[in-house]
Amino acid sequence: MKALDTFMGLGPTGKIAVSTVLALLVFGTAGYALIVMGMLILVDIVIDDIL
């Protein structure tokens, strides 16, 4: 668990920075997935209207 030891040794500011980056990565990926899903649904509706 080298990463965890490094994380614990960072101190409060480092922990906040790392947590922020991780949160951005997680939410960024989720947000991207949601946008793709939304676009697919919109495209599906438009195609249904055309056909």
Phi and psi restraints in degrees (range 20) as a CNS / XPLOR table:
assign (resid 1 and name C) (resid 2 and name N)
       (resid 2 and name CA) (resid 2 and name C) 1.0 -61.7 20.0 2
assign (resid 2 and name N) (resid 2 and name CA)
       (resid 2 and name C) (resid 3 and name N) 1.0 -40.9 20.0 2
assign (resid 2 and name C) (resid 3 and name N)
       (resid 3 and name CA) (resid 3 and name C) 1.0 -61.3 20.0 2
assign (resid 3 and name N) (resid 3 and name CA)
       (resid 3 and name C) (resid 4 and name N) 1.0 -40.8 20.0 2
assign (resid 3 and name C) (resid 4 and name N)
       (resid 4 and name CA) (resid 4 and name C) 1.0 -66.2 20.0 2
assign (resid 4 and name N) (resid 4 and name CA)
       (resid 4 and name C) (resid 5 and name N) 1.0 -41.6 20.0 2
assign (resid 4 and name C) (resid 5 and name N)
       (resid 5 and name CA) (resid 5 and name C) 1.0 -61.1 20.0 2
assign (resid 5 and name N) (resid 5 and name CA)
       (resid 5 and name C) (resid 6 and name N) 1.0 -43.6 20.0 2
assign (resid 5 and name C) (resid 6 and name N)
       (resid 6 and name CA) (resid 6 and name C) 1.0 -61.6 20.0 2
assign (resid 6 and name N) (resid 6 and name CA)
       (resid 6 and name C) (resid 7 and name N) 1.0 -45.0 20.0 2
assign (resid 6 and name C) (resid 7 and name N)
       (resid 7 and name CA) (resid 7 and name C) 1.0 -59.7 20.0 2
assign (resid 7 and name N) (resid 7 and name CA)
       (resid 7 and name C) (resid 8 and name N) 1.0 -44.5 20.0 2
assign (resid 7 and name C) (resid 8 and name N)
       (resid 8 and name CA) (resid 8 and name C) 1.0 -67.3 20.0 2
assign (resid 8 and name N) (resid 8 and name CA)
       (resid 8 and name C) (resid 9 and name N) 1.0 -28.0 20.0 2
assign (resid 8 and name C) (resid 9 and name N)
       (resid 9 and name CA) (resid 9 and name C) 1.0 -84.0 20.0 2
assign (resid 9 and name N) (resid 9 and name CA)
       (resid 9 and name C) (resid 10 and name N) 1.0 -2.3 20.0 2
assign (resid 9 and name C) (resid 10 and name N)
       (resid 10 and name CA) (resid 10 and name C) 1.0 -74.0 20.0 2
assign (resid 10 and name N) (resid 10 and name CA)
       (resid 10 and name C) (resid 11 and name N) 1.0 -33.9 20.0 2
assign (resid 10 and name C) (resid 11 and name N)
       (resid 11 and name CA) (resid 11 and name C) 1.0 90.4 20.0 2
assign (resid 11 and name N) (resid 11 and name CA)
       (resid 11 and name C) (resid 12 and name N) 1.0 170.4 20.0 2
assign (resid 11 and name C) (resid 12 and name N)
       (resid 12 and name CA) (resid 12 and name C) 1.0 -57.3 20.0 2
assign (resid 12 and name N) (resid 12 and name CA)
       (resid 12 and name C) (resid 13 and name N) 1.0 -44.9 20.0 2
assign (resid 12 and name C) (resid 13 and name N)
       (resid 13 and name CA) (resid 13 and name C) 1.0 -64.6 20.0 2
assign (resid 13 and name N) (resid 13 and name CA)
       (resid 13 and name C) (resid 14 and name N) 1.0 -44.8 20.0 2
assign (resid 13 and name C) (resid 14 and name N)
       (resid 14 and name CA) (resid 14 and name C) 1.0 -62.3 20.0 2
assign (resid 14 and name N) (resid 14 and name CA)
       (resid 14 and name C) (resid 15 and name N) 1.0 -41.9 20.0 2
assign (resid 14 and name C) (resid 15 and name N)
       (resid 15 and name CA) (resid 15 and name C) 1.0 -60.9 20.0 2
assign (resid 15 and name N) (resid 15 and name CA)
       (resid 15 and name C) (resid 16 and name N) 1.0 -43.7 20.0 2
assign (resid 15 and name C) (resid 16 and name N)
       (resid 16 and name CA) (resid 16 and name C) 1.0 -63.0 20.0 2
assign (resid 16 and name N) (resid 16 and name CA)
       (resid 16 and name C) (resid 17 and name N) 1.0 -43.7 20.0 2
assign (resid 16 and name C) (resid 17 and name N)
       (resid 17 and name CA) (resid 17 and name C) 1.0 -61.7 20.0 2
assign (resid 17 and name N) (resid 17 and name CA)
       (resid 17 and name C) (resid 18 and name N) 1.0 -48.1 20.0 2
assign (resid 17 and name C) (resid 18 and name N)
       (resid 18 and name CA) (resid 18 and name C) 1.0 -63.2 20.0 2
assign (resid 18 and name N) (resid 18 and name CA)
       (resid 18 and name C) (resid 19 and name N) 1.0 -44.4 20.0 2
assign (resid 18 and name C) (resid 19 and name N)
       (resid 19 and name CA) (resid 19 and name C) 1.0 -61.6 20.0 2
assign (resid 19 and name N) (resid 19 and name CA)
       (resid 19 and name C) (resid 20 and name N) 1.0 -40.1 20.0 2
assign (resid 19 and name C) (resid 20 and name N)
       (resid 20 and name CA) (resid 20 and name C) 1.0 -63.0 20.0 2
assign (resid 20 and name N) (resid 20 and name CA)
       (resid 20 and name C) (resid 21 and name N) 1.0 -46.2 20.0 2
assign (resid 20 and name C) (resid 21 and name N)
       (resid 21 and name CA) (resid 21 and name C) 1.0 -61.3 20.0 2
assign (resid 21 and name N) (resid 21 and name CA)
       (resid 21 and name C) (resid 22 and name N) 1.0 -45.7 20.0 2
assign (resid 21 and name C) (resid 22 and name N)
       (resid 22 and name CA) (resid 22 and name C) 1.0 -61.7 20.0 2
assign (resid 22 and name N) (resid 22 and name CA)
       (resid 22 and name C) (resid 23 and name N) 1.0 -43.6 20.0 2
assign (resid 22 and name C) (resid 23 and name N)
       (resid 23 and name CA) (resid 23 and name C) 1.0 -61.7 20.0 2
assign (resid 23 and name N) (resid 23 and name CA)
       (resid 23 and name C) (resid 24 and name N) 1.0 -43.2 20.0 2
assign (resid 23 and name C) (resid 24 and name N)
       (resid 24 and name CA) (resid 24 and name C) 1.0 -62.3 20.0 2
assign (resid 24 and name N) (resid 24 and name CA)
       (resid 24 and name C) (resid 25 and name N) 1.0 -41.6 20.0 2
assign (resid 24 and name C) (resid 25 and name N)
       (resid 25 and name CA) (resid 25 and name C) 1.0 -62.3 20.0 2
assign (resid 25 and name N) (resid 25 and name CA)
       (resid 25 and name C) (resid 26 and name N) 1.0 -47.2 20.0 2
assign (resid 25 and name C) (resid 26 and name N)
       (resid 26 and name CA) (resid 26 and name C) 1.0 -64.5 20.0 2
assign (resid 26 and name N) (resid 26 and name CA)
       (resid 26 and name C) (resid 27 and name N) 1.0 -50.9 20.0 2
assign (resid 26 and name C) (resid 27 and name N)
       (resid 27 and name CA) (resid 27 and name C) 1.0 -68.9 20.0 2
assign (resid 27 and name N) (resid 27 and name CA)
       (resid 27 and name C) (resid 28 and name N) 1.0 -33.6 20.0 2
assign (resid 27 and name C) (resid 28 and name N)
       (resid 28 and name CA) (resid 28 and name C) 1.0 -61.7 20.0 2
assign (resid 28 and name N) (resid 28 and name CA)
       (resid 28 and name C) (resid 29 and name N) 1.0 -45.2 20.0 2
assign (resid 28 and name C) (resid 29 and name N)
       (resid 29 and name CA) (resid 29 and name C) 1.0 -65.5 20.0 2
assign (resid 29 and name N) (resid 29 and name CA)
       (resid 29 and name C) (resid 30 and name N) 1.0 -44.9 20.0 2
assign (resid 29 and name C) (resid 30 and name N)
       (resid 30 and name CA) (resid 30 and name C) 1.0 -63.5 20.0 2
assign (resid 30 and name N) (resid 30 and name CA)
       (resid 30 and name C) (resid 31 and name N) 1.0 -43.5 20.0 2
assign (resid 30 and name C) (resid 31 and name N)
       (resid 31 and name CA) (resid 31 and name C) 1.0 -61.0 20.0 2
assign (resid 31 and name N) (resid 31 and name CA)
       (resid 31 and name C) (resid 32 and name N) 1.0 -42.8 20.0 2
assign (resid 31 and name C) (resid 32 and name N)
       (resid 32 and name CA) (resid 32 and name C) 1.0 -61.8 20.0 2
assign (resid 32 and name N) (resid 32 and name CA)
       (resid 32 and name C) (resid 33 and name N) 1.0 -44.3 20.0 2
assign (resid 32 and name C) (resid 33 and name N)
       (resid 33 and name CA) (resid 33 and name C) 1.0 -61.4 20.0 2
assign (resid 33 and name N) (resid 33 and name CA)
       (resid 33 and name C) (resid 34 and name N) 1.0 -42.6 20.0 2
assign (resid 33 and name C) (resid 34 and name N)
       (resid 34 and name CA) (resid 34 and name C) 1.0 -63.6 20.0 2
assign (resid 34 and name N) (resid 34 and name CA)
       (resid 34 and name C) (resid 35 and name N) 1.0 -41.8 20.0 2
assign (resid 34 and name C) (resid 35 and name N)
       (resid 35 and name CA) (resid 35 and name C) 1.0 -62.4 20.0 2
assign (resid 35 and name N) (resid 35 and name CA)
       (resid 35 and name C) (resid 36 and name N) 1.0 -45.4 20.0 2
assign (resid 35 and name C) (resid 36 and name N)
       (resid 36 and name CA) (resid 36 and name C) 1.0 -60.7 20.0 2
assign (resid 36 and name N) (resid 36 and name CA)
       (resid 36 and name C) (resid 37 and name N) 1.0 -45.6 20.0 2
assign (resid 36 and name C) (resid 37 and name N)
       (resid 37 and name CA) (resid 37 and name C) 1.0 -60.1 20.0 2
assign (resid 37 and name N) (resid 37 and name CA)
       (resid 37 and name C) (resid 38 and name N) 1.0 -45.5 20.0 2
assign (resid 37 and name C) (resid 38 and name N)
       (resid 38 and name CA) (resid 38 and name C) 1.0 -59.1 20.0 2
assign (resid 38 and name N) (resid 38 and name CA)
       (resid 38 and name C) (resid 39 and name N) 1.0 -43.8 20.0 2
assign (resid 38 and name C) (resid 39 and name N)
       (resid 39 and name CA) (resid 39 and name C) 1.0 -65.2 20.0 2
assign (resid 39 and name N) (resid 39 and name CA)
       (resid 39 and name C) (resid 40 and name N) 1.0 -41.6 20.0 2
assign (resid 39 and name C) (resid 40 and name N)
       (resid 40 and name CA) (resid 40 and name C) 1.0 -61.4 20.0 2
assign (resid 40 and name N) (resid 40 and name CA)
       (resid 40 and name C) (resid 41 and name N) 1.0 -42.7 20.0 2
assign (resid 40 and name C) (resid 41 and name N)
       (resid 41 and name CA) (resid 41 and name C) 1.0 -64.3 20.0 2
assign (resid 41 and name N) (resid 41 and name CA)
       (resid 41 and name C) (resid 42 and name N) 1.0 -44.1 20.0 2
assign (resid 41 and name C) (resid 42 and name N)
       (resid 42 and name CA) (resid 42 and name C) 1.0 -60.9 20.0 2
assign (resid 42 and name N) (resid 42 and name CA)
       (resid 42 and name C) (resid 43 and name N) 1.0 -46.4 20.0 2
assign (resid 42 and name C) (resid 43 and name N)
       (resid 43 and name CA) (resid 43 and name C) 1.0 -60.0 20.0 2
assign (resid 43 and name N) (resid 43 and name CA)
       (resid 43 and name C) (resid 44 and name N) 1.0 -42.7 20.0 2
assign (resid 43 and name C) (resid 44 and name N)
       (resid 44 and name CA) (resid 44 and name C) 1.0 -59.5 20.0 2
assign (resid 44 and name N) (resid 44 and name CA)
       (resid 44 and name C) (resid 45 and name N) 1.0 -44.9 20.0 2
assign (resid 44 and name C) (resid 45 and name N)
       (resid 45 and name CA) (resid 45 and name C) 1.0 -63.9 20.0 2
assign (resid 45 and name N) (resid 45 and name CA)
       (resid 45 and name C) (resid 46 and name N) 1.0 -45.7 20.0 2
assign (resid 45 and name C) (resid 46 and name N)
       (resid 46 and name CA) (resid 46 and name C) 1.0 -61.5 20.0 2
assign (resid 46 and name N) (resid 46 and name CA)
       (resid 46 and name C) (resid 47 and name N) 1.0 -44.9 20.0 2
assign (resid 46 and name C) (resid 47 and name N)
       (resid 47 and name CA) (resid 47 and name C) 1.0 -62.6 20.0 2
assign (resid 47 and name N) (resid 47 and name CA)
       (resid 47 and name C) (resid 48 and name N) 1.0 -42.1 20.0 2
assign (resid 47 and name C) (resid 48 and name N)
       (resid 48 and name CA) (resid 48 and name C) 1.0 -60.3 20.0 2
assign (resid 48 and name N) (resid 48 and name CA)
       (resid 48 and name C) (resid 49 and name N) 1.0 -40.6 20.0 2
assign (resid 48 and name C) (resid 49 and name N)
       (resid 49 and name CA) (resid 49 and name C) 1.0 -64.9 20.0 2
assign (resid 49 and name N) (resid 49 and name CA)
       (resid 49 and name C) (resid 50 and name N) 1.0 -41.7 20.0 2
assign (resid 49 and name C) (resid 50 and name N)
       (resid 50 and name CA) (resid 50 and name C) 1.0 -66.6 20.0 2
assign (resid 50 and name N) (resid 50 and name CA)
       (resid 50 and name C) (resid 51 and name N) 1.0 -46.2 20.0 2
